[in-house]
């Protein structure tokens, strides 16, 4: 998955399975991967937000989310970190 250019990784804080969301973010950050990470969570606890940022996330959104704000964040981060990647507006037109 990380071998391809991903404009943004959206990870659930309470991701269940073999790896939890924070552990996944930390694991990605030890790789040579500058892809922005957005942690998405149902928690409104400020400590969870700080833990996500400490794990390497670029942003934290609580659920239910303001999807307009999330789209704005993704549209802002993707072209900055991936200048050769098509801008989201260009993808929408395709």
PyMOL Python script that loads the backbone (N, CA, C, O; Angstrom):
from pymol import cmd

cmd.read_pdbstr("""\
ATOM      1  N   UNK A   1       0.819  -1.187   0.000  1.00  0.00           N
ATOM      2  CA  UNK A   1       0.000   0.000   0.000  1.00  0.00           C
ATOM      3  C   UNK A   1       0.866   1.254   0.000  1.00  0.00           C
ATOM      4  O   UNK A   1       0.551   2.192  -0.733  1.00  0.00           O
ATOM      5  N   UNK A   2       1.914   1.317   0.765  1.00  0.00           N
ATOM      6  CA  UNK A   2       2.713   2.527   0.878  1.00  0.00           C
ATOM      7  C   UNK A   2       3.679   2.705  -0.279  1.00  0.00           C
ATOM      8  O   UNK A   2       4.367   3.722  -0.354  1.00  0.00           O
ATOM      9  N   UNK A   3       3.743   1.734  -1.183  1.00  0.00           N
ATOM     10  CA  UNK A   3       4.611   1.873  -2.346  1.00  0.00           C
ATOM     11  C   UNK A   3       3.992   2.797  -3.386  1.00  0.00           C
ATOM     12  O   UNK A   3       4.696   3.329  -4.243  1.00  0.00           O
ATOM     13  N   UNK A   4       2.701   2.986  -3.315  1.00  0.00           N
ATOM     14  CA  UNK A   4       1.999   3.885  -4.218  1.00  0.00           C
ATOM     15  C   UNK A   4       1.888   5.243  -3.548  1.00  0.00           C
ATOM     16  O   UNK A   4       1.953   5.360  -2.324  1.00  0.00           O
ATOM     17  N   UNK A   5       1.719   6.269  -4.379  1.00  0.00           N
ATOM     18  CA  UNK A   5       1.530   7.611  -3.820  1.00  0.00           C
ATOM     19  C   UNK A   5       0.107   7.748  -3.314  1.00  0.00           C
ATOM     20  O   UNK A   5      -0.839   7.785  -4.101  1.00  0.00           O
ATOM     21  N   UNK A   6      -0.042   7.823  -2.015  1.00  0.00           N
ATOM     22  CA  UNK A   6      -1.347   8.053  -1.395  1.00  0.00           C
ATOM     23  C   UNK A   6      -1.371   9.502  -0.968  1.00  0.00           C
ATOM     24  O   UNK A   6      -0.482   9.929  -0.231  1.00  0.00           O
ATOM     25  N   UNK A   7      -2.364  10.288  -1.404  1.00  0.00           N
ATOM     26  CA  UNK A   7      -2.354  11.700  -1.028  1.00  0.00           C
ATOM     27  C   UNK A   7      -2.529  11.909   0.468  1.00  0.00           C
ATOM     28  O   UNK A   7      -1.952  12.842   1.026  1.00  0.00           O
ATOM     29  N   UNK A   8      -3.317  11.055   1.135  1.00  0.00           N
ATOM     30  CA  UNK A   8      -3.579  11.186   2.564  1.00  0.00           C
ATOM     31  C   UNK A   8      -3.980   9.814   3.096  1.00  0.00           C
ATOM     32  O   UNK A   8      -4.701   9.072   2.428  1.00  0.00           O
ATOM     33  N   UNK A   9      -3.513   9.477   4.297  1.00  0.00           N
ATOM     34  CA  UNK A   9      -3.962   8.256   4.965  1.00  0.00           C
ATOM     35  C   UNK A   9      -4.937   8.645   6.061  1.00  0.00           C
ATOM     36  O   UNK A   9      -4.595   9.427   6.948  1.00  0.00           O
ATOM     37  N   UNK A  10      -6.132   8.114   6.010  1.00  0.00           N
ATOM     38  CA  UNK A  10      -7.160   8.356   7.011  1.00  0.00           C
ATOM     39  C   UNK A  10      -7.242   7.110   7.876  1.00  0.00           C
ATOM     40  O   UNK A  10      -7.606   6.040   7.390  1.00  0.00           O
ATOM     41  N   UNK A  11      -6.905   7.240   9.165  1.00  0.00           N
ATOM     42  CA  UNK A  11      -6.823   6.100  10.075  1.00  0.00           C
ATOM     43  C   UNK A  11      -7.773   6.318  11.248  1.00  0.00           C
ATOM     44  O   UNK A  11      -7.788   7.388  11.856  1.00  0.00           O
ATOM     45  N   UNK A  12      -8.557   5.304  11.555  1.00  0.00           N
ATOM     46  CA  UNK A  12      -9.439   5.360  12.721  1.00  0.00           C
ATOM     47  C   UNK A  12      -8.596   5.146  13.973  1.00  0.00           C
ATOM     48  O   UNK A  12      -7.819   4.193  14.043  1.00  0.00           O
ATOM     49  N   UNK A  13      -8.743   6.015  14.951  1.00  0.00           N
ATOM     50  CA  UNK A  13      -7.992   5.907  16.200  1.00  0.00           C
ATOM     51  C   UNK A  13      -8.198   4.543  16.838  1.00  0.00           C
ATOM     52  O   UNK A  13      -7.246   3.933  17.325  1.00  0.00           O
ATOM     53  N   UNK A  14      -9.427   4.065  16.840  1.00  0.00           N
ATOM     54  CA  UNK A  14      -9.744   2.790  17.480  1.00  0.00           C
ATOM     55  C   UNK A  14      -9.833   1.647  16.482  1.00  0.00           C
ATOM     56  O   UNK A  14     -10.636   0.728  16.644  1.00  0.00           O
ATOM     57  N   UNK A  15      -9.008   1.713  15.457  1.00  0.00           N
ATOM     58  CA  UNK A  15      -8.932   0.656  14.474  1.00  0.00           C
ATOM     59  C   UNK A  15      -8.710  -0.669  15.192  1.00  0.00           C
ATOM     60  O   UNK A  15      -7.817  -0.784  16.031  1.00  0.00           O
ATOM     61  N   UNK A  16      -9.502  -1.641  14.870  1.00  0.00           N
ATOM     62  CA  UNK A  16      -9.391  -2.959  15.516  1.00  0.00           C
ATOM     63  C   UNK A  16      -8.765  -3.961  14.557  1.00  0.00           C
ATOM     64  O   UNK A  16      -8.827  -3.804  13.337  1.00  0.00           O
ATOM     65  N   UNK A  17      -8.183  -4.955  15.113  1.00  0.00           N
ATOM     66  CA  UNK A  17      -7.538  -5.989  14.312  1.00  0.00           C
ATOM     67  C   UNK A  17      -6.170  -6.274  14.882  1.00  0.00           C
ATOM     68  O   UNK A  17      -5.963  -6.235  16.095  1.00  0.00           O
ATOM     69  N   UNK A  18      -5.242  -6.559  13.997  1.00  0.00           N
ATOM     70  CA  UNK A  18      -3.903  -6.902  14.460  1.00  0.00           C
ATOM     71  C   UNK A  18      -3.111  -5.681  14.922  1.00  0.00           C
ATOM     72  O   UNK A  18      -2.127  -5.820  15.648  1.00  0.00           O
ATOM     73  N   UNK A  19      -3.528  -4.502  14.511  1.00  0.00           N
ATOM     74  CA  UNK A  19      -2.805  -3.287  14.896  1.00  0.00           C
ATOM     75  C   UNK A  19      -3.808  -2.163  15.165  1.00  0.00           C
ATOM     76  O   UNK A  19      -4.785  -2.008  14.433  1.00  0.00           O
ATOM     77  N   UNK A  20      -3.564  -1.398  16.198  1.00  0.00           N
ATOM     78  CA  UNK A  20      -4.436  -0.282  16.547  1.00  0.00           C
ATOM     79  C   UNK A  20      -4.037   0.962  15.734  1.00  0.00           C
ATOM     80  O   UNK A  20      -2.941   1.021  15.178  1.00  0.00           O
ATOM     81  N   UNK A  21      -4.928   1.938  15.674  1.00  0.00           N
ATOM     82  CA  UNK A  21      -4.695   3.128  14.869  1.00  0.00           C
ATOM     83  C   UNK A  21      -3.427   3.890  15.222  1.00  0.00           C
ATOM     84  O   UNK A  21      -2.671   4.268  14.327  1.00  0.00           O
ATOM     85  N   UNK A  22      -3.177   4.124  16.512  1.00  0.00           N
ATOM     86  CA  UNK A  22      -1.962   4.858  16.907  1.00  0.00           C
ATOM     87  C   UNK A  22      -0.706   4.067  16.572  1.00  0.00           C
ATOM     88  O   UNK A  22       0.292   4.638  16.130  1.00  0.00           O
ATOM     89  N   UNK A  23      -0.752   2.761  16.780  1.00  0.00           N
ATOM     90  CA  UNK A  23       0.409   1.925  16.454  1.00  0.00           C
ATOM     91  C   UNK A  23       0.671   1.943  14.950  1.00  0.00           C
ATOM     92  O   UNK A  23       1.824   1.947  14.517  1.00  0.00           O
ATOM     93  N   UNK A  24      -0.401   1.955  14.153  1.00  0.00           N
ATOM     94  CA  UNK A  24      -0.242   2.020  12.701  1.00  0.00           C
ATOM     95  C   UNK A  24       0.408   3.345  12.306  1.00  0.00           C
ATOM     96  O   UNK A  24       1.326   3.359  11.486  1.00  0.00           O
ATOM     97  N   UNK A  25      -0.052   4.450  12.874  1.00  0.00           N
ATOM     98  CA  UNK A  25       0.537   5.758  12.571  1.00  0.00           C
ATOM     99  C   UNK A  25       2.014   5.791  12.959  1.00  0.00           C
ATOM    100  O   UNK A  25       2.847   6.270  12.189  1.00  0.00           O
ATOM    101  N   UNK A  26       2.340   5.288  14.139  1.00  0.00           N
ATOM    102  CA  UNK A  26       3.746   5.254  14.579  1.00  0.00           C
ATOM    103  C   UNK A  26       4.586   4.396  13.643  1.00  0.00           C
ATOM    104  O   UNK A  26       5.707   4.765  13.293  1.00  0.00           O
ATOM    105  N   UNK A  27       4.043   3.253  13.238  1.00  0.00           N
ATOM    106  CA  UNK A  27       4.764   2.368  12.331  1.00  0.00           C
ATOM    107  C   UNK A  27       5.016   2.997  10.974  1.00  0.00           C
ATOM    108  O   UNK A  27       6.078   2.803  10.382  1.00  0.00           O
ATOM    109  N   UNK A  28       4.048   3.747  10.480  1.00  0.00           N
ATOM    110  CA  UNK A  28       4.218   4.428   9.197  1.00  0.00           C
ATOM    111  C   UNK A  28       5.295   5.501   9.305  1.00  0.00           C
ATOM    112  O   UNK A  28       6.078   5.696   8.375  1.00  0.00           O
ATOM    113  N   UNK A  29       5.334   6.184  10.422  1.00  0.00           N
ATOM    114  CA  UNK A  29       6.297   7.279  10.596  1.00  0.00           C
ATOM    115  C   UNK A  29       7.744   6.808  10.707  1.00  0.00           C
ATOM    116  O   UNK A  29       8.655   7.610  10.507  1.00  0.00           O
ATOM    117  N   UNK A  30       7.985   5.541  11.017  1.00  0.00           N
ATOM    118  CA  UNK A  30       9.370   5.056  11.039  1.00  0.00           C
ATOM    119  C   UNK A  30       9.837   4.666   9.637  1.00  0.00           C
ATOM    120  O   UNK A  30      11.028   4.443   9.419  1.00  0.00           O
ATOM    121  N   UNK A  31       8.909   4.583   8.692  1.00  0.00           N
ATOM    122  CA  UNK A  31       9.236   4.284   7.299  1.00  0.00           C
ATOM    123  C   UNK A  31       9.585   5.580   6.570  1.00  0.00           C
ATOM    124  O   UNK A  31       9.258   6.667   7.048  1.00  0.00           O
ATOM    125  N   UNK A  32      10.237   5.475   5.431  1.00  0.00           N
ATOM    126  CA  UNK A  32      10.467   6.688   4.642  1.00  0.00           C
ATOM    127  C   UNK A  32       9.170   7.056   3.901  1.00  0.00           C
ATOM    128  O   UNK A  32       9.057   6.869   2.689  1.00  0.00           O
ATOM    129  N   UNK A  33       8.220   7.572   4.640  1.00  0.00           N
ATOM    130  CA  UNK A  33       6.908   7.896   4.090  1.00  0.00           C
ATOM    131  C   UNK A  33       6.456   9.238   4.656  1.00  0.00           C
ATOM    132  O   UNK A  33       6.244   9.371   5.861  1.00  0.00           O
ATOM    133  N   UNK A  34       6.311  10.225   3.787  1.00  0.00           N
ATOM    134  CA  UNK A  34       5.896  11.560   4.213  1.00  0.00           C
ATOM    135  C   UNK A  34       4.404  11.785   4.010  1.00  0.00           C
ATOM    136  O   UNK A  34       3.922  12.905   4.177  1.00  0.00           O
ATOM    137  N   UNK A  35       3.671  10.744   3.653  1.00  0.00           N
ATOM    138  CA  UNK A  35       2.237  10.881   3.419  1.00  0.00           C
ATOM    139  C   UNK A  35       1.560  11.435   4.661  1.00  0.00           C
ATOM    140  O   UNK A  35       1.784  10.932   5.762  1.00  0.00           O
ATOM    141  N   UNK A  36       0.731  12.468   4.501  1.00  0.00           N
ATOM    142  CA  UNK A  36       0.026  13.004   5.664  1.00  0.00           C
ATOM    143  C   UNK A  36      -0.925  11.966   6.259  1.00  0.00           C
ATOM    144  O   UNK A  36      -1.582  11.217   5.537  1.00  0.00           O
ATOM    145  N   UNK A  37      -0.980  11.941   7.570  1.00  0.00           N
ATOM    146  CA  UNK A  37      -1.866  11.027   8.293  1.00  0.00           C
ATOM    147  C   UNK A  37      -2.910  11.851   9.028  1.00  0.00           C
ATOM    148  O   UNK A  37      -2.583  12.779   9.769  1.00  0.00           O
ATOM    149  N   UNK A  38      -4.164  11.498   8.811  1.00  0.00           N
ATOM    150  CA  UNK A  38      -5.278  12.116   9.530  1.00  0.00           C
ATOM    151  C   UNK A  38      -5.905  11.032  10.398  1.00  0.00           C
ATOM    152  O   UNK A  38      -6.362  10.012   9.882  1.00  0.00           O
ATOM    153  N   UNK A  39      -5.929  11.245  11.708  1.00  0.00           N
ATOM    154  CA  UNK A  39      -6.582  10.315  12.624  1.00  0.00           C
ATOM    155  C   UNK A  39      -8.024  10.770  12.786  1.00  0.00           C
ATOM    156  O   UNK A  39      -8.310  11.945  13.016  1.00  0.00           O
ATOM    157  N   UNK A  40      -8.919   9.805  12.658  1.00  0.00           N
ATOM    158  CA  UNK A  40     -10.356  10.052  12.746  1.00  0.00           C
ATOM    159  C   UNK A  40     -10.871   9.268  13.937  1.00  0.00           C
ATOM    160  O   UNK A  40     -10.615   8.067  14.034  1.00  0.00           O
ATOM    161  N   UNK A  41     -11.592   9.912  14.847  1.00  0.00           N
ATOM    162  CA  UNK A  41     -11.994   9.228  16.063  1.00  0.00           C
ATOM    163  C   UNK A  41     -13.334   9.719  16.580  1.00  0.00           C
ATOM    164  O   UNK A  41     -13.742  10.854  16.332  1.00  0.00           O
ATOM    165  N   UNK A  42     -14.006   8.841  17.301  1.00  0.00           N
ATOM    166  CA  UNK A  42     -15.237   9.204  17.984  1.00  0.00           C
ATOM    167  C   UNK A  42     -14.971   9.871  19.313  1.00  0.00           C
ATOM    168  O   UNK A  42     -15.909  10.297  19.988  1.00  0.00           O
ATOM    169  N   UNK A  43     -13.724   9.969  19.701  1.00  0.00           N
ATOM    170  CA  UNK A  43     -13.349  10.540  20.985  1.00  0.00           C
ATOM    171  C   UNK A  43     -13.186  12.054  20.888  1.00  0.00           C
ATOM    172  O   UNK A  43     -12.550  12.565  19.967  1.00  0.00           O
ATOM    173  N   UNK A  44     -13.763  12.751  21.838  1.00  0.00           N
ATOM    174  CA  UNK A  44     -13.585  14.202  21.930  1.00  0.00           C
ATOM    175  C   UNK A  44     -12.556  14.556  22.999  1.00  0.00           C
ATOM    176  O   UNK A  44     -12.379  15.729  23.328  1.00  0.00           O
ATOM    177  N   UNK A  45     -11.886  13.560  23.534  1.00  0.00           N
ATOM    178  CA  UNK A  45     -10.910  13.754  24.599  1.00  0.00           C
ATOM    179  C   UNK A  45      -9.655  14.438  24.043  1.00  0.00           C
ATOM    180  O   UNK A  45      -9.038  13.916  23.115  1.00  0.00           O
ATOM    181  N   UNK A  46      -9.271  15.587  24.589  1.00  0.00           N
ATOM    182  CA  UNK A  46      -8.067  16.280  24.110  1.00  0.00           C
ATOM    183  C   UNK A  46      -6.794  15.434  24.234  1.00  0.00           C
ATOM    184  O   UNK A  46      -5.854  15.605  23.457  1.00  0.00           O
ATOM    185  N   UNK A  47      -6.769  14.531  25.203  1.00  0.00           N
ATOM    186  CA  UNK A  47      -5.590  13.649  25.342  1.00  0.00           C
ATOM    187  C   UNK A  47      -5.466  12.716  24.140  1.00  0.00           C
ATOM    188  O   UNK A  47      -4.354  12.431  23.696  1.00  0.00           O
ATOM    189  N   UNK A  48      -6.606  12.231  23.600  1.00  0.00           N
ATOM    190  CA  UNK A  48      -6.542  11.373  22.418  1.00  0.00           C
ATOM    191  C   UNK A  48      -6.001  12.142  21.219  1.00  0.00           C
ATOM    192  O   UNK A  48      -5.220  11.612  20.428  1.00  0.00           O
ATOM    193  N   UNK A  49      -6.425  13.400  21.092  1.00  0.00           N
ATOM    194  CA  UNK A  49      -5.919  14.235  20.008  1.00  0.00           C
ATOM    195  C   UNK A  49      -4.406  14.390  20.141  1.00  0.00           C
ATOM    196  O   UNK A  49      -3.679  14.248  19.159  1.00  0.00           O
ATOM    197  N   UNK A  50      -3.936  14.679  21.339  1.00  0.00           N
ATOM    198  CA  UNK A  50      -2.498  14.862  21.546  1.00  0.00           C
ATOM    199  C   UNK A  50      -1.737  13.569  21.298  1.00  0.00           C
ATOM    200  O   UNK A  50      -0.651  13.592  20.717  1.00  0.00           O
ATOM    201  N   UNK A  51      -2.291  12.443  21.730  1.00  0.00           N
ATOM    202  CA  UNK A  51      -1.638  11.142  21.486  1.00  0.00           C
ATOM    203  C   UNK A  51      -1.524  10.877  19.989  1.00  0.00           C
ATOM    204  O   UNK A  51      -0.513  10.351  19.524  1.00  0.00           O
ATOM    205  N   UNK A  52      -2.558  11.241  19.234  1.00  0.00           N
ATOM    206  CA  UNK A  52      -2.530  11.042  17.783  1.00  0.00           C
ATOM    207  C   UNK A  52      -1.444  11.900  17.141  1.00  0.00           C
ATOM    208  O   UNK A  52      -0.700  11.427  16.282  1.00  0.00           O
ATOM    209  N   UNK A  53      -1.355  13.151  17.557  1.00  0.00           N
ATOM    210  CA  UNK A  53      -0.323  14.034  17.009  1.00  0.00           C
ATOM    211  C   UNK A  53       1.070  13.554  17.409  1.00  0.00           C
ATOM    212  O   UNK A  53       2.003  13.616  16.608  1.00  0.00           O
ATOM    213  N   UNK A  54       1.211  13.078  18.642  1.00  0.00           N
ATOM    214  CA  UNK A  54       2.494  12.535  19.103  1.00  0.00           C
ATOM    215  C   UNK A  54       2.892  11.276  18.328  1.00  0.00           C
ATOM    216  O   UNK A  54       4.078  10.984  18.177  1.00  0.00           O
ATOM    217  N   UNK A  55       1.897  10.535  17.838  1.00  0.00           N
ATOM    218  CA  UNK A  55       2.163   9.311  17.079  1.00  0.00           C
ATOM    219  C   UNK A  55       2.558   9.614  15.638  1.00  0.00           C
ATOM    220  O   UNK A  55       2.941   8.713  14.892  1.00  0.00           O
ATOM    221  N   UNK A  56       2.464  10.884  15.246  1.00  0.00           N
ATOM    222  CA  UNK A  56       2.884  11.262  13.902  1.00  0.00           C
ATOM    223  C   UNK A  56       1.767  11.729  12.991  1.00  0.00           C
ATOM    224  O   UNK A  56       1.999  11.996  11.812  1.00  0.00           O
ATOM    225  N   UNK A  57       0.565  11.831  13.520  1.00  0.00           N
ATOM    226  CA  UNK A  57      -0.545  12.315  12.699  1.00  0.00           C
ATOM    227  C   UNK A  57      -0.366  13.797  12.408  1.00  0.00           C
ATOM    228  O   UNK A  57       0.167  14.547  13.225  1.00  0.00           O
ATOM    229  N   UNK A  58      -0.819  14.203  11.233  1.00  0.00           N
ATOM    230  CA  UNK A  58      -0.780  15.618  10.861  1.00  0.00           C
ATOM    231  C   UNK A  58      -2.029  16.362  11.314  1.00  0.00           C
ATOM    232  O   UNK A  58      -2.021  17.582  11.474  1.00  0.00           O
ATOM    233  N   UNK A  59      -3.112  15.596  11.520  1.00  0.00           N
ATOM    234  CA  UNK A  59      -4.375  16.218  11.924  1.00  0.00           C
ATOM    235  C   UNK A  59      -5.234  15.180  12.635  1.00  0.00           C
ATOM    236  O   UNK A  59      -5.016  13.974  12.517  1.00  0.00           O
ATOM    237  N   UNK A  60      -6.210  15.683  13.372  1.00  0.00           N
ATOM    238  CA  UNK A  60      -7.120  14.834  14.146  1.00  0.00           C
ATOM    239  C   UNK A  60      -8.533  15.373  13.966  1.00  0.00           C
ATOM    240  O   UNK A  60      -8.777  16.566  14.150  1.00  0.00           O
ATOM    241  N   UNK A  61      -9.456  14.497  13.606  1.00  0.00           N
ATOM    242  CA  UNK A  61     -10.862  14.879  13.461  1.00  0.00           C
ATOM    243  C   UNK A  61     -11.713  13.965  14.317  1.00  0.00           C
ATOM    244  O   UNK A  61     -11.528  12.748  14.314  1.00  0.00           O
ATOM    245  N   UNK A  62     -12.638  14.546  15.043  1.00  0.00           N
ATOM    246  CA  UNK A  62     -13.590  13.769  15.819  1.00  0.00           C
ATOM    247  C   UNK A  62     -14.815  13.440  14.977  1.00  0.00           C
ATOM    248  O   UNK A  62     -15.125  14.147  14.019  1.00  0.00           O
ATOM    249  N   UNK A  63     -15.500  12.381  15.334  1.00  0.00           N
ATOM    250  CA  UNK A  63     -16.744  11.992  14.653  1.00  0.00           C
ATOM    251  C   UNK A  63     -17.918  12.488  15.480  1.00  0.00           C
ATOM    252  O   UNK A  63     -17.803  12.476  16.705  1.00  0.00           O
ATOM    253  N   UNK A  64     -18.995  12.906  14.936  1.00  0.00           N
ATOM    254  CA  UNK A  64     -19.166  13.105  13.488  1.00  0.00           C
ATOM    255  C   UNK A  64     -18.315  14.287  13.051  1.00  0.00           C
ATOM    256  O   UNK A  64     -18.128  15.249  13.795  1.00  0.00           O
ATOM    257  N   UNK A  65     -17.816  14.196  11.858  1.00  0.00           N
ATOM    258  CA  UNK A  65     -16.877  15.195  11.362  1.00  0.00           C
ATOM    259  C   UNK A  65     -17.547  16.262  10.534  1.00  0.00           C
ATOM    260  O   UNK A  65     -18.624  16.073   9.970  1.00  0.00           O
ATOM    261  N   UNK A  66     -16.876  17.377  10.485  1.00  0.00           N
ATOM    262  CA  UNK A  66     -17.230  18.423   9.553  1.00  0.00           C
ATOM    263  C   UNK A  66     -16.512  18.041   8.251  1.00  0.00           C
ATOM    264  O   UNK A  66     -15.325  18.317   8.084  1.00  0.00           O
ATOM    265  N   UNK A  67     -17.246  17.406   7.339  1.00  0.00           N
ATOM    266  CA  UNK A  67     -16.603  16.878   6.136  1.00  0.00           C
ATOM    267  C   UNK A  67     -16.080  17.987   5.231  1.00  0.00           C
ATOM    268  O   UNK A  67     -15.142  17.770   4.465  1.00  0.00           O
ATOM    269  N   UNK A  68     -16.671  19.157   5.313  1.00  0.00           N
ATOM    270  CA  UNK A  68     -16.136  20.288   4.556  1.00  0.00           C
ATOM    271  C   UNK A  68     -14.742  20.641   5.036  1.00  0.00           C
ATOM    272  O   UNK A  68     -13.845  20.891   4.231  1.00  0.00           O
ATOM    273  N   UNK A  69     -14.557  20.662   6.366  1.00  0.00           N
ATOM    274  CA  UNK A  69     -13.244  20.962   6.934  1.00  0.00           C
ATOM    275  C   UNK A  69     -12.245  19.858   6.607  1.00  0.00           C
ATOM    276  O   UNK A  69     -11.073  20.137   6.351  1.00  0.00           O
ATOM    277  N   UNK A  70     -12.701  18.602   6.613  1.00  0.00           N
ATOM    278  CA  UNK A  70     -11.818  17.488   6.293  1.00  0.00           C
ATOM    279  C   UNK A  70     -11.384  17.576   4.824  1.00  0.00           C
ATOM    280  O   UNK A  70     -10.210  17.374   4.511  1.00  0.00           O
ATOM    281  N   UNK A  71     -12.318  17.873   3.932  1.00  0.00           N
ATOM    282  CA  UNK A  71     -11.980  18.011   2.512  1.00  0.00           C
ATOM    283  C   UNK A  71     -10.977  19.140   2.321  1.00  0.00           C
ATOM    284  O   UNK A  71     -10.032  19.013   1.542  1.00  0.00           O
ATOM    285  N   UNK A  72     -11.182  20.243   3.033  1.00  0.00           N
ATOM    286  CA  UNK A  72     -10.271  21.378   2.936  1.00  0.00           C
ATOM    287  C   UNK A  72      -8.872  20.986   3.402  1.00  0.00           C
ATOM    288  O   UNK A  72      -7.884  21.364   2.772  1.00  0.00           O
ATOM    289  N   UNK A  73      -8.776  20.231   4.498  1.00  0.00           N
ATOM    290  CA  UNK A  73      -7.480  19.785   4.999  1.00  0.00           C
ATOM    291  C   UNK A  73      -6.785  18.900   3.968  1.00  0.00           C
ATOM    292  O   UNK A  73      -5.607  19.099   3.673  1.00  0.00           O
ATOM    293  N   UNK A  74      -7.504  17.931   3.422  1.00  0.00           N
ATOM    294  CA  UNK A  74      -6.919  17.016   2.434  1.00  0.00           C
ATOM    295  C   UNK A  74      -6.489  17.786   1.193  1.00  0.00           C
ATOM    296  O   UNK A  74      -5.404  17.554   0.660  1.00  0.00           O
ATOM    297  N   UNK A  75      -7.335  18.697   0.734  1.00  0.00           N
ATOM    298  CA  UNK A  75      -7.001  19.490  -0.442  1.00  0.00           C
ATOM    299  C   UNK A  75      -5.780  20.370  -0.194  1.00  0.00           C
ATOM    300  O   UNK A  75      -5.027  20.659  -1.124  1.00  0.00           O
ATOM    301  N   UNK A  76      -5.580  20.795   1.042  1.00  0.00           N
ATOM    302  CA  UNK A  76      -4.431  21.625   1.390  1.00  0.00           C
ATOM    303  C   UNK A  76      -3.155  20.797   1.506  1.00  0.00           C
ATOM    304  O   UNK A  76      -2.108  21.205   1.003  1.00  0.00           O
ATOM    305  N   UNK A  77      -3.228  19.643   2.162  1.00  0.00           N
ATOM    306  CA  UNK A  77      -2.039  18.826   2.401  1.00  0.00           C
ATOM    307  C   UNK A  77      -1.523  18.120   1.150  1.00  0.00           C
ATOM    308  O   UNK A  77      -0.316  18.100   0.909  1.00  0.00           O
ATOM    309  N   UNK A  78      -2.402  17.552   0.367  1.00  0.00           N
ATOM    310  CA  UNK A  78      -1.982  16.708  -0.759  1.00  0.00           C
ATOM    311  C   UNK A  78      -1.098  17.451  -1.767  1.00  0.00           C
ATOM    312  O   UNK A  78      -0.015  16.958  -2.081  1.00  0.00           O
ATOM    313  N   UNK A  79      -1.504  18.597  -2.281  1.00  0.00           N
ATOM    314  CA  UNK A  79      -0.632  19.267  -3.260  1.00  0.00           C
ATOM    315  C   UNK A  79       0.699  19.730  -2.666  1.00  0.00           C
ATOM    316  O   UNK A  79       1.713  19.757  -3.363  1.00  0.00           O
ATOM    317  N   UNK A  80       0.698  20.093  -1.389  1.00  0.00           N
ATOM    318  CA  UNK A  80       1.921  20.557  -0.740  1.00  0.00           C
ATOM    319  C   UNK A  80       2.946  19.431  -0.638  1.00  0.00           C
ATOM    320  O   UNK A  80       4.123  19.630  -0.938  1.00  0.00           O
ATOM    321  N   UNK A  81       2.504  18.261  -0.218  1.00  0.00           N
ATOM    322  CA  UNK A  81       3.423  17.144  -0.030  1.00  0.00           C
ATOM    323  C   UNK A  81       3.654  16.328  -1.291  1.00  0.00           C
ATOM    324  O   UNK A  81       4.651  15.613  -1.396  1.00  0.00           O
ATOM    325  N   UNK A  82       2.744  16.429  -2.244  1.00  0.00           N
ATOM    326  CA  UNK A  82       2.848  15.678  -3.490  1.00  0.00           C
ATOM    327  C   UNK A  82       2.636  16.619  -4.666  1.00  0.00           C
ATOM    328  O   UNK A  82       1.586  16.572  -5.307  1.00  0.00           O
ATOM    329  N   UNK A  83       3.622  17.481  -4.965  1.00  0.00           N
ATOM    330  CA  UNK A  83       3.418  18.484  -6.011  1.00  0.00           C
ATOM    331  C   UNK A  83       3.168  17.882  -7.391  1.00  0.00           C
ATOM    332  O   UNK A  83       2.543  18.530  -8.231  1.00  0.00           O
ATOM    333  N   UNK A  84       3.634  16.668  -7.646  1.00  0.00           N
ATOM    334  CA  UNK A  84       3.417  16.041  -8.947  1.00  0.00           C
ATOM    335  C   UNK A  84       2.152  15.199  -8.997  1.00  0.00           C
ATOM    336  O   UNK A  84       1.794  14.676 -10.052  1.00  0.00           O
ATOM    337  N   UNK A  85       1.473  15.066  -7.862  1.00  0.00           N
ATOM    338  CA  UNK A  85       0.233  14.293  -7.798  1.00  0.00           C
ATOM    339  C   UNK A  85      -0.906  15.194  -8.249  1.00  0.00           C
ATOM    340  O   UNK A  85      -0.952  16.362  -7.864  1.00  0.00           O
ATOM    341  N   UNK A  86      -1.834  14.675  -9.061  1.00  0.00           N
ATOM    342  CA  UNK A  86      -2.945  15.534  -9.497  1.00  0.00           C
ATOM    343  C   UNK A  86      -3.692  16.135  -8.309  1.00  0.00           C
ATOM    344  O   UNK A  86      -3.972  15.441  -7.332  1.00  0.00           O
ATOM    345  N   UNK A  87      -4.009  17.407  -8.394  1.00  0.00           N
ATOM    346  CA  UNK A  87      -4.763  18.064  -7.346  1.00  0.00           C
ATOM    347  C   UNK A  87      -6.157  17.453  -7.284  1.00  0.00           C
ATOM    348  O   UNK A  87      -6.665  16.970  -8.296  1.00  0.00           O
ATOM    349  N   UNK A  88      -6.774  17.468  -6.124  1.00  0.00           N
ATOM    350  CA  UNK A  88      -8.090  16.864  -5.961  1.00  0.00           C
ATOM    351  C   UNK A  88      -9.111  17.455  -6.914  1.00  0.00           C
ATOM    352  O   UNK A  88      -9.994  16.734  -7.380  1.00  0.00           O
ATOM    353  N   UNK A  89      -9.022  18.731  -7.217  1.00  0.00           N
ATOM    354  CA  UNK A  89      -9.957  19.338  -8.158  1.00  0.00           C
ATOM    355  C   UNK A  89      -9.768  18.750  -9.547  1.00  0.00           C
ATOM    356  O   UNK A  89     -10.744  18.570 -10.276  1.00  0.00           O
ATOM    357  N   UNK A  90      -8.523  18.446  -9.929  1.00  0.00           N
ATOM    358  CA  UNK A  90      -8.262  17.831 -11.219  1.00  0.00           C
ATOM    359  C   UNK A  90      -8.796  16.401 -11.259  1.00  0.00           C
ATOM    360  O   UNK A  90      -9.298  15.958 -12.292  1.00  0.00           O
ATOM    361  N   UNK A  91      -8.693  15.678 -10.145  1.00  0.00           N
ATOM    362  CA  UNK A  91      -9.221  14.316 -10.092  1.00  0.00           C
ATOM    363  C   UNK A  91     -10.735  14.323 -10.221  1.00  0.00           C
ATOM    364  O   UNK A  91     -11.303  13.440 -10.864  1.00  0.00           O
ATOM    365  N   UNK A  92     -11.395  15.302  -9.624  1.00  0.00           N
ATOM    366  CA  UNK A  92     -12.839  15.387  -9.686  1.00  0.00           C
ATOM    367  C   UNK A  92     -13.326  15.659 -11.105  1.00  0.00           C
ATOM    368  O   UNK A  92     -14.407  15.218 -11.495  1.00  0.00           O
ATOM    369  N   UNK A  93     -12.523  16.385 -11.869  1.00  0.00           N
ATOM    370  CA  UNK A  93     -12.896  16.706 -13.239  1.00  0.00           C
ATOM    371  C   UNK A  93     -12.674  15.546 -14.188  1.00  0.00           C
ATOM    372  O   UNK A  93     -13.284  15.500 -15.256  1.00  0.00           O
ATOM    373  N   UNK A  94     -11.812  14.605 -13.822  1.00  0.00           N
ATOM    374  CA  UNK A  94     -11.456  13.474 -14.710  1.00  0.00           C
ATOM    375  C   UNK A  94     -12.607  12.497 -14.853  1.00  0.00           C
ATOM    376  O   UNK A  94     -12.483  11.495 -15.557  1.00  0.00           O
TER     377      UNK A  94
END
""", "prot")
cmd.dss("prot")
cmd.show_as("cartoon", "prot")
cmd.util.cbc("prot")
cmd.orient("prot")
